[in-house]
């Protein structure tokens, strides 16, 4: 399955519950507050179509497929699984 980065910007009404529940149900991890990583079926458009009903009309959503690369780094991630997820899906850190 492809690996994806999903980021969102919930603007006026900030109700994250349905969106976060869906991302957790997909076994995504959140290394940062509004940034999620996950291995998901389908392409970015299909993922957007599934997530769009869970956010308001003025909210932003970004889905990017990420490919294996050793060129990554992180600092103080919110999820302790971040390093392992990155190594398993992107390759070893430089």
PyMOL Python script that loads the backbone (N, CA, C, O; Angstrom):
from pymol import cmd

cmd.read_pdbstr("""\
ATOM      1  N   UNK A   1       0.846  -1.185   0.000  1.00  0.00           N
ATOM      2  CA  UNK A   1       0.000   0.000   0.000  1.00  0.00           C
ATOM      3  C   UNK A   1       0.885   1.240   0.000  1.00  0.00           C
ATOM      4  O   UNK A   1       1.942   1.253   0.631  1.00  0.00           O
ATOM      5  N   UNK A   2       0.460   2.268  -0.698  1.00  0.00           N
ATOM      6  CA  UNK A   2       1.231   3.523  -0.707  1.00  0.00           C
ATOM      7  C   UNK A   2       1.194   4.214   0.658  1.00  0.00           C
ATOM      8  O   UNK A   2       0.247   4.057   1.428  1.00  0.00           O
ATOM      9  N   UNK A   3       2.234   4.969   0.930  1.00  0.00           N
ATOM     10  CA  UNK A   3       2.316   5.775   2.150  1.00  0.00           C
ATOM     11  C   UNK A   3       1.875   7.202   1.815  1.00  0.00           C
ATOM     12  O   UNK A   3       2.225   7.744   0.766  1.00  0.00           O
ATOM     13  N   UNK A   4       1.107   7.793   2.717  1.00  0.00           N
ATOM     14  CA  UNK A   4       0.595   9.140   2.499  1.00  0.00           C
ATOM     15  C   UNK A   4       0.853  10.031   3.702  1.00  0.00           C
ATOM     16  O   UNK A   4       0.896   9.581   4.848  1.00  0.00           O
ATOM     17  N   UNK A   5       1.022  11.303   3.400  1.00  0.00           N
ATOM     18  CA  UNK A   5       1.049  12.355   4.402  1.00  0.00           C
ATOM     19  C   UNK A   5      -0.263  13.116   4.255  1.00  0.00           C
ATOM     20  O   UNK A   5      -0.622  13.538   3.156  1.00  0.00           O
ATOM     21  N   UNK A   6      -0.970  13.287   5.355  1.00  0.00           N
ATOM     22  CA  UNK A   6      -2.240  14.004   5.352  1.00  0.00           C
ATOM     23  C   UNK A   6      -2.127  15.156   6.344  1.00  0.00           C
ATOM     24  O   UNK A   6      -1.781  14.958   7.508  1.00  0.00           O
ATOM     25  N   UNK A   7      -2.423  16.357   5.868  1.00  0.00           N
ATOM     26  CA  UNK A   7      -2.391  17.534   6.733  1.00  0.00           C
ATOM     27  C   UNK A   7      -3.693  18.292   6.542  1.00  0.00           C
ATOM     28  O   UNK A   7      -4.284  18.280   5.462  1.00  0.00           O
ATOM     29  N   UNK A   8      -4.131  18.953   7.608  1.00  0.00           N
ATOM     30  CA  UNK A   8      -5.388  19.693   7.515  1.00  0.00           C
ATOM     31  C   UNK A   8      -5.278  20.999   8.269  1.00  0.00           C
ATOM     32  O   UNK A   8      -4.454  21.161   9.170  1.00  0.00           O
ATOM     33  N   UNK A   9      -6.130  21.918   7.875  1.00  0.00           N
ATOM     34  CA  UNK A   9      -6.240  23.212   8.530  1.00  0.00           C
ATOM     35  C   UNK A   9      -7.726  23.452   8.753  1.00  0.00           C
ATOM     36  O   UNK A   9      -8.444  23.876   7.847  1.00  0.00           O
ATOM     37  N   UNK A  10      -8.179  23.172   9.978  1.00  0.00           N
ATOM     38  CA  UNK A  10      -9.582  23.391  10.313  1.00  0.00           C
ATOM     39  C   UNK A  10      -9.703  24.826  10.788  1.00  0.00           C
ATOM     40  O   UNK A  10      -9.087  25.207  11.783  1.00  0.00           O
ATOM     41  N   UNK A  11     -10.486  25.620  10.090  1.00  0.00           N
ATOM     42  CA  UNK A  11     -10.449  27.064  10.269  1.00  0.00           C
ATOM     43  C   UNK A  11     -11.438  27.586  11.302  1.00  0.00           C
ATOM     44  O   UNK A  11     -11.054  27.711  12.465  1.00  0.00           O
ATOM     45  N   UNK A  12     -12.652  27.891  10.968  1.00  0.00           N
ATOM     46  CA  UNK A  12     -13.567  28.572  11.901  1.00  0.00           C
ATOM     47  C   UNK A  12     -14.028  27.662  13.029  1.00  0.00           C
ATOM     48  O   UNK A  12     -13.692  27.900  14.189  1.00  0.00           O
ATOM     49  N   UNK A  13     -14.779  26.641  12.713  1.00  0.00           N
ATOM     50  CA  UNK A  13     -15.237  25.683  13.722  1.00  0.00           C
ATOM     51  C   UNK A  13     -14.208  24.568  13.773  1.00  0.00           C
ATOM     52  O   UNK A  13     -13.956  23.910  12.764  1.00  0.00           O
ATOM     53  N   UNK A  14     -13.623  24.353  14.915  1.00  0.00           N
ATOM     54  CA  UNK A  14     -12.531  23.383  15.018  1.00  0.00           C
ATOM     55  C   UNK A  14     -12.988  22.106  15.703  1.00  0.00           C
ATOM     56  O   UNK A  14     -12.653  21.853  16.860  1.00  0.00           O
ATOM     57  N   UNK A  15     -13.744  21.319  14.986  1.00  0.00           N
ATOM     58  CA  UNK A  15     -14.170  20.034  15.506  1.00  0.00           C
ATOM     59  C   UNK A  15     -13.407  18.952  14.763  1.00  0.00           C
ATOM     60  O   UNK A  15     -13.748  18.599  13.634  1.00  0.00           O
ATOM     61  N   UNK A  16     -12.378  18.432  15.400  1.00  0.00           N
ATOM     62  CA  UNK A  16     -11.490  17.450  14.798  1.00  0.00           C
ATOM     63  C   UNK A  16     -11.973  16.013  14.985  1.00  0.00           C
ATOM     64  O   UNK A  16     -11.416  15.103  14.371  1.00  0.00           O
ATOM     65  N   UNK A  17     -12.974  15.786  15.799  1.00  0.00           N
ATOM     66  CA  UNK A  17     -13.320  14.443  16.247  1.00  0.00           C
ATOM     67  C   UNK A  17     -13.534  13.430  15.122  1.00  0.00           C
ATOM     68  O   UNK A  17     -12.906  12.371  15.133  1.00  0.00           O
ATOM     69  N   UNK A  18     -14.394  13.723  14.160  1.00  0.00           N
ATOM     70  CA  UNK A  18     -14.699  12.761  13.096  1.00  0.00           C
ATOM     71  C   UNK A  18     -13.477  12.499  12.221  1.00  0.00           C
ATOM     72  O   UNK A  18     -13.225  11.357  11.836  1.00  0.00           O
ATOM     73  N   UNK A  19     -12.725  13.538  11.907  1.00  0.00           N
ATOM     74  CA  UNK A  19     -11.527  13.388  11.080  1.00  0.00           C
ATOM     75  C   UNK A  19     -10.473  12.544  11.805  1.00  0.00           C
ATOM     76  O   UNK A  19      -9.909  11.617  11.225  1.00  0.00           O
ATOM     77  N   UNK A  20     -10.217  12.864  13.052  1.00  0.00           N
ATOM     78  CA  UNK A  20      -9.220  12.120  13.825  1.00  0.00           C
ATOM     79  C   UNK A  20      -9.653  10.671  14.013  1.00  0.00           C
ATOM     80  O   UNK A  20      -8.826   9.764  13.921  1.00  0.00           O
ATOM     81  N   UNK A  21     -10.929  10.442  14.272  1.00  0.00           N
ATOM     82  CA  UNK A  21     -11.410   9.073  14.415  1.00  0.00           C
ATOM     83  C   UNK A  21     -11.150   8.275  13.146  1.00  0.00           C
ATOM     84  O   UNK A  21     -10.700   7.132  13.215  1.00  0.00           O
ATOM     85  N   UNK A  22     -11.430   8.868  11.982  1.00  0.00           N
ATOM     86  CA  UNK A  22     -11.214   8.158  10.727  1.00  0.00           C
ATOM     87  C   UNK A  22      -9.732   7.847  10.524  1.00  0.00           C
ATOM     88  O   UNK A  22      -9.382   6.729  10.147  1.00  0.00           O
ATOM     89  N   UNK A  23      -8.865   8.819  10.769  1.00  0.00           N
ATOM     90  CA  UNK A  23      -7.427   8.600  10.592  1.00  0.00           C
ATOM     91  C   UNK A  23      -6.921   7.520  11.547  1.00  0.00           C
ATOM     92  O   UNK A  23      -6.090   6.696  11.164  1.00  0.00           O
ATOM     93  N   UNK A  24      -7.408   7.516  12.769  1.00  0.00           N
ATOM     94  CA  UNK A  24      -7.029   6.463  13.721  1.00  0.00           C
ATOM     95  C   UNK A  24      -7.559   5.105  13.277  1.00  0.00           C
ATOM     96  O   UNK A  24      -6.868   4.093  13.400  1.00  0.00           O
ATOM     97  N   UNK A  25      -8.797   5.083  12.757  1.00  0.00           N
ATOM     98  CA  UNK A  25      -9.366   3.828  12.255  1.00  0.00           C
ATOM     99  C   UNK A  25      -8.530   3.258  11.117  1.00  0.00           C
ATOM    100  O   UNK A  25      -8.475   2.042  10.932  1.00  0.00           O
ATOM    101  N   UNK A  26      -7.884   4.125  10.361  1.00  0.00           N
ATOM    102  CA  UNK A  26      -6.997   3.704   9.270  1.00  0.00           C
ATOM    103  C   UNK A  26      -5.591   3.373   9.776  1.00  0.00           C
ATOM    104  O   UNK A  26      -4.707   3.087   8.968  1.00  0.00           O
ATOM    105  N   UNK A  27      -5.367   3.404  11.074  1.00  0.00           N
ATOM    106  CA  UNK A  27      -4.054   3.143  11.697  1.00  0.00           C
ATOM    107  C   UNK A  27      -2.994   4.152  11.294  1.00  0.00           C
ATOM    108  O   UNK A  27      -1.813   3.815  11.214  1.00  0.00           O
ATOM    109  N   UNK A  28      -3.404   5.379  11.040  1.00  0.00           N
ATOM    110  CA  UNK A  28      -2.449   6.449  10.769  1.00  0.00           C
ATOM    111  C   UNK A  28      -1.835   6.901  12.102  1.00  0.00           C
ATOM    112  O   UNK A  28      -2.409   6.690  13.170  1.00  0.00           O
ATOM    113  N   UNK A  29      -0.670   7.520  12.011  1.00  0.00           N
ATOM    114  CA  UNK A  29      -0.041   8.097  13.196  1.00  0.00           C
ATOM    115  C   UNK A  29       0.062   9.605  13.001  1.00  0.00           C
ATOM    116  O   UNK A  29       0.091  10.092  11.871  1.00  0.00           O
ATOM    117  N   UNK A  30       0.117  10.333  14.099  1.00  0.00           N
ATOM    118  CA  UNK A  30       0.181  11.801  14.058  1.00  0.00           C
ATOM    119  C   UNK A  30       1.493  12.276  14.682  1.00  0.00           C
ATOM    120  O   UNK A  30       1.560  12.487  15.893  1.00  0.00           O
ATOM    121  N   UNK A  31       2.534  12.444  13.867  1.00  0.00           N
ATOM    122  CA  UNK A  31       3.790  12.946  14.428  1.00  0.00           C
ATOM    123  C   UNK A  31       3.689  14.403  14.872  1.00  0.00           C
ATOM    124  O   UNK A  31       4.423  14.836  15.760  1.00  0.00           O
ATOM    125  N   UNK A  32       2.790  15.152  14.261  1.00  0.00           N
ATOM    126  CA  UNK A  32       2.540  16.549  14.629  1.00  0.00           C
ATOM    127  C   UNK A  32       1.034  16.742  14.753  1.00  0.00           C
ATOM    128  O   UNK A  32       0.262  15.902  14.290  1.00  0.00           O
ATOM    129  N   UNK A  33       0.618  17.819  15.361  1.00  0.00           N
ATOM    130  CA  UNK A  33      -0.787  18.017  15.713  1.00  0.00           C
ATOM    131  C   UNK A  33      -1.754  17.851  14.535  1.00  0.00           C
ATOM    132  O   UNK A  33      -2.779  17.186  14.684  1.00  0.00           O
ATOM    133  N   UNK A  34      -1.463  18.421  13.402  1.00  0.00           N
ATOM    134  CA  UNK A  34      -2.389  18.307  12.264  1.00  0.00           C
ATOM    135  C   UNK A  34      -1.726  17.639  11.056  1.00  0.00           C
ATOM    136  O   UNK A  34      -2.090  17.904   9.910  1.00  0.00           O
ATOM    137  N   UNK A  35      -0.752  16.774  11.326  1.00  0.00           N
ATOM    138  CA  UNK A  35      -0.059  16.028  10.273  1.00  0.00           C
ATOM    139  C   UNK A  35      -0.128  14.551  10.604  1.00  0.00           C
ATOM    140  O   UNK A  35       0.249  14.135  11.700  1.00  0.00           O
ATOM    141  N   UNK A  36      -0.604  13.766   9.669  1.00  0.00           N
ATOM    142  CA  UNK A  36      -0.766  12.333   9.862  1.00  0.00           C
ATOM    143  C   UNK A  36      -0.022  11.583   8.774  1.00  0.00           C
ATOM    144  O   UNK A  36       0.136  12.081   7.659  1.00  0.00           O
ATOM    145  N   UNK A  37       0.430  10.391   9.101  1.00  0.00           N
ATOM    146  CA  UNK A  37       1.103   9.504   8.160  1.00  0.00           C
ATOM    147  C   UNK A  37       0.398   8.161   8.188  1.00  0.00           C
ATOM    148  O   UNK A  37       0.021   7.672   9.253  1.00  0.00           O
ATOM    149  N   UNK A  38       0.221   7.566   7.020  1.00  0.00           N
ATOM    150  CA  UNK A  38      -0.426   6.262   6.989  1.00  0.00           C
ATOM    151  C   UNK A  38      -0.239   5.553   5.672  1.00  0.00           C
ATOM    152  O   UNK A  38      -0.023   6.176   4.632  1.00  0.00           O
ATOM    153  N   UNK A  39      -0.325   4.236   5.733  1.00  0.00           N
ATOM    154  CA  UNK A  39      -0.360   3.421   4.524  1.00  0.00           C
ATOM    155  C   UNK A  39      -1.828   3.214   4.193  1.00  0.00           C
ATOM    156  O   UNK A  39      -2.567   2.623   4.981  1.00  0.00           O
ATOM    157  N   UNK A  40      -2.253   3.693   3.040  1.00  0.00           N
ATOM    158  CA  UNK A  40      -3.675   3.693   2.706  1.00  0.00           C
ATOM    159  C   UNK A  40      -3.918   3.137   1.314  1.00  0.00           C
ATOM    160  O   UNK A  40      -3.078   3.267   0.424  1.00  0.00           O
ATOM    161  N   UNK A  41      -5.054   2.529   1.140  1.00  0.00           N
ATOM    162  CA  UNK A  41      -5.460   2.033  -0.178  1.00  0.00           C
ATOM    163  C   UNK A  41      -6.006   3.201  -0.991  1.00  0.00           C
ATOM    164  O   UNK A  41      -6.576   4.146  -0.444  1.00  0.00           O
ATOM    165  N   UNK A  42      -5.823   3.119  -2.293  1.00  0.00           N
ATOM    166  CA  UNK A  42      -6.361   4.144  -3.172  1.00  0.00           C
ATOM    167  C   UNK A  42      -5.375   5.262  -3.413  1.00  0.00           C
ATOM    168  O   UNK A  42      -4.256   5.254  -2.900  1.00  0.00           O
ATOM    169  N   UNK A  43      -5.814   6.230  -4.209  1.00  0.00           N
ATOM    170  CA  UNK A  43      -4.954   7.368  -4.520  1.00  0.00           C
ATOM    171  C   UNK A  43      -5.379   8.577  -3.686  1.00  0.00           C
ATOM    172  O   UNK A  43      -6.339   8.509  -2.918  1.00  0.00           O
ATOM    173  N   UNK A  44      -4.659   9.669  -3.847  1.00  0.00           N
ATOM    174  CA  UNK A  44      -4.914  10.850  -3.018  1.00  0.00           C
ATOM    175  C   UNK A  44      -6.315  11.426  -3.246  1.00  0.00           C
ATOM    176  O   UNK A  44      -6.930  11.934  -2.309  1.00  0.00           O
ATOM    177  N   UNK A  45      -6.817  11.355  -4.460  1.00  0.00           N
ATOM    178  CA  UNK A  45      -8.159  11.865  -4.746  1.00  0.00           C
ATOM    179  C   UNK A  45      -9.211  11.028  -4.012  1.00  0.00           C
ATOM    180  O   UNK A  45     -10.158  11.580  -3.454  1.00  0.00           O
ATOM    181  N   UNK A  46      -9.054   9.717  -4.009  1.00  0.00           N
ATOM    182  CA  UNK A  46      -9.992   8.843  -3.306  1.00  0.00           C
ATOM    183  C   UNK A  46      -9.956   9.109  -1.798  1.00  0.00           C
ATOM    184  O   UNK A  46     -10.999   9.129  -1.144  1.00  0.00           O
ATOM    185  N   UNK A  47      -8.768   9.312  -1.257  1.00  0.00           N
ATOM    186  CA  UNK A  47      -8.636   9.606   0.172  1.00  0.00           C
ATOM    187  C   UNK A  47      -9.291  10.946   0.482  1.00  0.00           C
ATOM    188  O   UNK A  47      -9.998  11.078   1.481  1.00  0.00           O
ATOM    189  N   UNK A  48      -9.061  11.932  -0.366  1.00  0.00           N
ATOM    190  CA  UNK A  48      -9.701  13.245  -0.180  1.00  0.00           C
ATOM    191  C   UNK A  48     -11.216  13.114  -0.180  1.00  0.00           C
ATOM    192  O   UNK A  48     -11.888  13.727   0.651  1.00  0.00           O
ATOM    193  N   UNK A  49     -11.759  12.332  -1.090  1.00  0.00           N
ATOM    194  CA  UNK A  49     -13.205  12.166  -1.168  1.00  0.00           C
ATOM    195  C   UNK A  49     -13.771  11.513   0.092  1.00  0.00           C
ATOM    196  O   UNK A  49     -14.896  11.811   0.493  1.00  0.00           O
ATOM    197  N   UNK A  50     -13.004  10.632   0.712  1.00  0.00           N
ATOM    198  CA  UNK A  50     -13.458   9.992   1.944  1.00  0.00           C
ATOM    199  C   UNK A  50     -13.371  10.932   3.150  1.00  0.00           C
ATOM    200  O   UNK A  50     -14.196  10.858   4.060  1.00  0.00           O
ATOM    201  N   UNK A  51     -12.368  11.814   3.150  1.00  0.00           N
ATOM    202  CA  UNK A  51     -12.178  12.706   4.292  1.00  0.00           C
ATOM    203  C   UNK A  51     -12.969  14.013   4.179  1.00  0.00           C
ATOM    204  O   UNK A  51     -13.305  14.609   5.202  1.00  0.00           O
ATOM    205  N   UNK A  52     -13.268  14.463   2.982  1.00  0.00           N
ATOM    206  CA  UNK A  52     -13.936  15.752   2.778  1.00  0.00           C
ATOM    207  C   UNK A  52     -15.244  15.893   3.557  1.00  0.00           C
ATOM    208  O   UNK A  52     -15.498  16.967   4.103  1.00  0.00           O
ATOM    209  N   UNK A  53     -16.081  14.865   3.634  1.00  0.00           N
ATOM    210  CA  UNK A  53     -17.326  15.018   4.409  1.00  0.00           C
ATOM    211  C   UNK A  53     -17.099  15.174   5.917  1.00  0.00           C
ATOM    212  O   UNK A  53     -18.027  15.524   6.647  1.00  0.00           O
ATOM    213  N   UNK A  54     -15.898  14.923   6.380  1.00  0.00           N
ATOM    214  CA  UNK A  54     -15.603  14.983   7.816  1.00  0.00           C
ATOM    215  C   UNK A  54     -15.091  16.344   8.263  1.00  0.00           C
ATOM    216  O   UNK A  54     -14.836  16.558   9.448  1.00  0.00           O
ATOM    217  N   UNK A  55     -14.940  17.273   7.305  1.00  0.00           N
ATOM    218  CA  UNK A  55     -14.467  18.619   7.620  1.00  0.00           C
ATOM    219  C   UNK A  55     -15.476  19.638   7.088  1.00  0.00           C
ATOM    220  O   UNK A  55     -16.335  19.306   6.271  1.00  0.00           O
ATOM    221  N   UNK A  56     -15.360  20.873   7.556  1.00  0.00           N
ATOM    222  CA  UNK A  56     -16.253  21.932   7.095  1.00  0.00           C
ATOM    223  C   UNK A  56     -15.820  22.471   5.735  1.00  0.00           C
ATOM    224  O   UNK A  56     -14.696  22.233   5.295  1.00  0.00           O
ATOM    225  N   UNK A  57     -16.716  23.197   5.073  1.00  0.00           N
ATOM    226  CA  UNK A  57     -16.466  23.718   3.730  1.00  0.00           C
ATOM    227  C   UNK A  57     -15.336  24.722   3.641  1.00  0.00           C
ATOM    228  O   UNK A  57     -14.809  24.940   2.551  1.00  0.00           O
ATOM    229  N   UNK A  58     -14.944  25.342   4.741  1.00  0.00           N
ATOM    230  CA  UNK A  58     -13.854  26.323   4.695  1.00  0.00           C
ATOM    231  C   UNK A  58     -12.519  25.739   5.170  1.00  0.00           C
ATOM    232  O   UNK A  58     -11.518  26.455   5.212  1.00  0.00           O
ATOM    233  N   UNK A  59     -12.488  24.457   5.526  1.00  0.00           N
ATOM    234  CA  UNK A  59     -11.266  23.827   6.012  1.00  0.00           C
ATOM    235  C   UNK A  59     -10.357  23.422   4.853  1.00  0.00           C
ATOM    236  O   UNK A  59     -10.818  23.221   3.729  1.00  0.00           O
ATOM    237  N   UNK A  60      -9.068  23.306   5.139  1.00  0.00           N
ATOM    238  CA  UNK A  60      -8.095  22.875   4.142  1.00  0.00           C
ATOM    239  C   UNK A  60      -7.671  21.442   4.393  1.00  0.00           C
ATOM    240  O   UNK A  60      -7.673  20.970   5.530  1.00  0.00           O
ATOM    241  N   UNK A  61      -7.305  20.750   3.312  1.00  0.00           N
ATOM    242  CA  UNK A  61      -6.886  19.362   3.395  1.00  0.00           C
ATOM    243  C   UNK A  61      -5.818  19.119   2.341  1.00  0.00           C
ATOM    244  O   UNK A  61      -5.977  19.526   1.190  1.00  0.00           O
ATOM    245  N   UNK A  62      -4.734  18.462   2.723  1.00  0.00           N
ATOM    246  CA  UNK A  62      -3.634  18.167   1.807  1.00  0.00           C
ATOM    247  C   UNK A  62      -3.255  16.708   1.963  1.00  0.00           C
ATOM    248  O   UNK A  62      -2.976  16.251   3.072  1.00  0.00           O
ATOM    249  N   UNK A  63      -3.243  15.967   0.853  1.00  0.00           N
ATOM    250  CA  UNK A  63      -2.866  14.559   0.858  1.00  0.00           C
ATOM    251  C   UNK A  63      -1.765  14.380  -0.185  1.00  0.00           C
ATOM    252  O   UNK A  63      -1.945  14.711  -1.357  1.00  0.00           O
ATOM    253  N   UNK A  64      -0.628  13.853   0.256  1.00  0.00           N
ATOM    254  CA  UNK A  64       0.511  13.665  -0.645  1.00  0.00           C
ATOM    255  C   UNK A  64       1.048  12.252  -0.468  1.00  0.00           C
ATOM    256  O   UNK A  64       1.324  11.826   0.654  1.00  0.00           O
ATOM    257  N   UNK A  65       1.196  11.528  -1.566  1.00  0.00           N
ATOM    258  CA  UNK A  65       1.850  10.228  -1.489  1.00  0.00           C
ATOM    259  C   UNK A  65       3.336  10.464  -1.261  1.00  0.00           C
ATOM    260  O   UNK A  65       3.949  11.296  -1.928  1.00  0.00           O
ATOM    261  N   UNK A  66       3.904   9.735  -0.327  1.00  0.00           N
ATOM    262  CA  UNK A  66       5.333   9.872  -0.058  1.00  0.00           C
ATOM    263  C   UNK A  66       6.036   8.582  -0.462  1.00  0.00           C
ATOM    264  O   UNK A  66       5.565   7.481  -0.176  1.00  0.00           O
ATOM    265  N   UNK A  67       7.158   8.741  -1.123  1.00  0.00           N
ATOM    266  CA  UNK A  67       7.920   7.617  -1.671  1.00  0.00           C
ATOM    267  C   UNK A  67       9.142   7.338  -0.799  1.00  0.00           C
ATOM    268  O   UNK A  67       9.618   8.225  -0.090  1.00  0.00           O
ATOM    269  N   UNK A  68       9.640   6.127  -0.852  1.00  0.00           N
ATOM    270  CA  UNK A  68      10.840   5.793  -0.079  1.00  0.00           C
ATOM    271  C   UNK A  68      12.008   6.721  -0.410  1.00  0.00           C
ATOM    272  O   UNK A  68      12.302   6.990  -1.575  1.00  0.00           O
ATOM    273  N   UNK A  69      12.657   7.197   0.636  1.00  0.00           N
ATOM    274  CA  UNK A  69      13.840   8.039   0.533  1.00  0.00           C
ATOM    275  C   UNK A  69      14.536   8.029   1.884  1.00  0.00           C
ATOM    276  O   UNK A  69      13.868   8.016   2.918  1.00  0.00           O
ATOM    277  N   UNK A  70      15.861   8.034   1.900  1.00  0.00           N
ATOM    278  CA  UNK A  70      16.547   8.107   3.190  1.00  0.00           C
ATOM    279  C   UNK A  70      16.665   9.547   3.700  1.00  0.00           C
ATOM    280  O   UNK A  70      17.203   9.775   4.783  1.00  0.00           O
ATOM    281  N   UNK A  71      16.171  10.511   2.933  1.00  0.00           N
ATOM    282  CA  UNK A  71      16.345  11.919   3.274  1.00  0.00           C
ATOM    283  C   UNK A  71      15.150  12.429   4.072  1.00  0.00           C
ATOM    284  O   UNK A  71      14.248  13.056   3.517  1.00  0.00           O
ATOM    285  N   UNK A  72      15.147  12.162   5.362  1.00  0.00           N
ATOM    286  CA  UNK A  72      14.089  12.628   6.252  1.00  0.00           C
ATOM    287  C   UNK A  72      14.675  12.785   7.647  1.00  0.00           C
ATOM    288  O   UNK A  72      15.697  12.187   7.983  1.00  0.00           O
ATOM    289  N   UNK A  73      14.016  13.591   8.438  1.00  0.00           N
ATOM    290  CA  UNK A  73      14.416  13.806   9.828  1.00  0.00           C
ATOM    291  C   UNK A  73      13.212  14.347  10.585  1.00  0.00           C
ATOM    292  O   UNK A  73      12.296  14.913   9.987  1.00  0.00           O
ATOM    293  N   UNK A  74      13.217  14.172  11.885  1.00  0.00           N
ATOM    294  CA  UNK A  74      12.144  14.740  12.700  1.00  0.00           C
ATOM    295  C   UNK A  74      12.697  15.117  14.067  1.00  0.00           C
ATOM    296  O   UNK A  74      13.782  14.690  14.461  1.00  0.00           O
ATOM    297  N   UNK A  75      11.933  15.916  14.768  1.00  0.00           N
ATOM    298  CA  UNK A  75      12.328  16.376  16.098  1.00  0.00           C
ATOM    299  C   UNK A  75      11.071  16.491  16.961  1.00  0.00           C
ATOM    300  O   UNK A  75      10.112  17.159  16.573  1.00  0.00           O
ATOM    301  N   UNK A  76      11.070  15.865  18.095  1.00  0.00           N
ATOM    302  CA  UNK A  76       9.986  15.939  19.079  1.00  0.00           C
ATOM    303  C   UNK A  76       8.603  15.627  18.481  1.00  0.00           C
ATOM    304  O   UNK A  76       7.679  16.436  18.566  1.00  0.00           O
ATOM    305  N   UNK A  77       8.489  14.477  17.897  1.00  0.00           N
ATOM    306  CA  UNK A  77       7.192  14.046  17.364  1.00  0.00           C
ATOM    307  C   UNK A  77       6.235  13.734  18.500  1.00  0.00           C
ATOM    308  O   UNK A  77       6.662  13.334  19.583  1.00  0.00           O
ATOM    309  N   UNK A  78       4.950  13.914  18.261  1.00  0.00           N
ATOM    310  CA  UNK A  78       3.912  13.618  19.251  1.00  0.00           C
ATOM    311  C   UNK A  78       3.684  12.126  19.436  1.00  0.00           C
ATOM    312  O   UNK A  78       3.246  11.698  20.503  1.00  0.00           O
ATOM    313  N   UNK A  79       3.972  11.337  18.423  1.00  0.00           N
ATOM    314  CA  UNK A  79       3.731   9.897  18.474  1.00  0.00           C
ATOM    315  C   UNK A  79       5.067   9.167  18.534  1.00  0.00           C
ATOM    316  O   UNK A  79       5.920   9.365  17.669  1.00  0.00           O
ATOM    317  N   UNK A  80       5.253   8.339  19.532  1.00  0.00           N
ATOM    318  CA  UNK A  80       6.509   7.619  19.727  1.00  0.00           C
ATOM    319  C   UNK A  80       6.817   6.650  18.588  1.00  0.00           C
ATOM    320  O   UNK A  80       7.958   6.214  18.435  1.00  0.00           O
ATOM    321  N   UNK A  81       5.807   6.311  17.789  1.00  0.00           N
ATOM    322  CA  UNK A  81       6.012   5.377  16.672  1.00  0.00           C
ATOM    323  C   UNK A  81       6.551   6.054  15.419  1.00  0.00           C
ATOM    324  O   UNK A  81       6.799   5.381  14.419  1.00  0.00           O
ATOM    325  N   UNK A  82       6.735   7.360  15.450  1.00  0.00           N
ATOM    326  CA  UNK A  82       7.113   8.115  14.251  1.00  0.00           C
ATOM    327  C   UNK A  82       8.394   7.598  13.609  1.00  0.00           C
ATOM    328  O   UNK A  82       8.413   7.329  12.408  1.00  0.00           O
ATOM    329  N   UNK A  83       9.455   7.455  14.378  1.00  0.00           N
ATOM    330  CA  UNK A  83      10.729   6.992  13.816  1.00  0.00           C
ATOM    331  C   UNK A  83      10.608   5.638  13.152  1.00  0.00           C
ATOM    332  O   UNK A  83      11.111   5.443  12.045  1.00  0.00           O
ATOM    333  N   UNK A  84       9.945   4.693  13.814  1.00  0.00           N
ATOM    334  CA  UNK A  84       9.765   3.365  13.231  1.00  0.00           C
ATOM    335  C   UNK A  84       8.920   3.433  11.964  1.00  0.00           C
ATOM    336  O   UNK A  84       9.228   2.763  10.979  1.00  0.00           O
ATOM    337  N   UNK A  85       7.849   4.242  11.981  1.00  0.00           N
ATOM    338  CA  UNK A  85       7.003   4.357  10.791  1.00  0.00           C
ATOM    339  C   UNK A  85       7.819   4.898   9.621  1.00  0.00           C
ATOM    340  O   UNK A  85       7.738   4.377   8.509  1.00  0.00           O
ATOM    341  N   UNK A  86       8.597   5.933   9.871  1.00  0.00           N
ATOM    342  CA  UNK A  86       9.404   6.524   8.804  1.00  0.00           C
ATOM    343  C   UNK A  86      10.430   5.527   8.276  1.00  0.00           C
ATOM    344  O   UNK A  86      10.599   5.408   7.062  1.00  0.00           O
ATOM    345  N   UNK A  87      11.109   4.818   9.150  1.00  0.00           N
ATOM    346  CA  UNK A  87      12.085   3.811   8.709  1.00  0.00           C
ATOM    347  C   UNK A  87      11.418   2.712   7.900  1.00  0.00           C
ATOM    348  O   UNK A  87      11.945   2.290   6.871  1.00  0.00           O
ATOM    349  N   UNK A  88      10.268   2.248   8.355  1.00  0.00           N
ATOM    350  CA  UNK A  88       9.574   1.150   7.666  1.00  0.00           C
ATOM    351  C   UNK A  88       8.982   1.547   6.325  1.00  0.00           C
ATOM    352  O   UNK A  88       8.876   0.719   5.421  1.00  0.00           O
ATOM    353  N   UNK A  89       8.593   2.823   6.191  1.00  0.00           N
ATOM    354  CA  UNK A  89       7.910   3.260   4.975  1.00  0.00           C
ATOM    355  C   UNK A  89       8.757   4.108   4.048  1.00  0.00           C
ATOM    356  O   UNK A  89       8.483   4.175   2.850  1.00  0.00           O
ATOM    357  N   UNK A  90       9.781   4.756   4.580  1.00  0.00           N
ATOM    358  CA  UNK A  90      10.610   5.617   3.744  1.00  0.00           C
ATOM    359  C   UNK A  90      12.042   5.127   3.620  1.00  0.00           C
ATOM    360  O   UNK A  90      12.709   5.449   2.637  1.00  0.00           O
ATOM    361  N   UNK A  91      12.526   4.376   4.565  1.00  0.00           N
ATOM    362  CA  UNK A  91      13.898   3.902   4.559  1.00  0.00           C
ATOM    363  C   UNK A  91      14.673   4.520   5.701  1.00  0.00           C
ATOM    364  O   UNK A  91      14.148   5.365   6.426  1.00  0.00           O
ATOM    365  N   UNK A  92      15.898   4.113   5.865  1.00  0.00           N
ATOM    366  CA  UNK A  92      16.720   4.596   6.970  1.00  0.00           C
ATOM    367  C   UNK A  92      17.057   6.052   6.821  1.00  0.00           C
ATOM    368  O   UNK A  92      17.311   6.544   5.721  1.00  0.00           O
ATOM    369  N   UNK A  93      17.055   6.739   7.948  1.00  0.00           N
ATOM    370  CA  UNK A  93      17.418   8.166   8.008  1.00  0.00           C
ATOM    371  C   UNK A  93      18.875   8.332   7.611  1.00  0.00           C
ATOM    372  O   UNK A  93      19.706   7.465   7.880  1.00  0.00           O
ATOM    373  N   UNK A  94      19.177   9.458   6.967  1.00  0.00           N
ATOM    374  CA  UNK A  94      20.568   9.767   6.583  1.00  0.00           C
ATOM    375  C   UNK A  94      21.402   9.918   7.828  1.00  0.00           C
ATOM    376  O   UNK A  94      22.601  10.179   7.739  1.00  0.00           O
TER     377      UNK A  94
END
""", "prot")
cmd.dss("prot")
cmd.show_as("cartoon", "prot")
cmd.util.cbc("prot")
cmd.orient("prot")
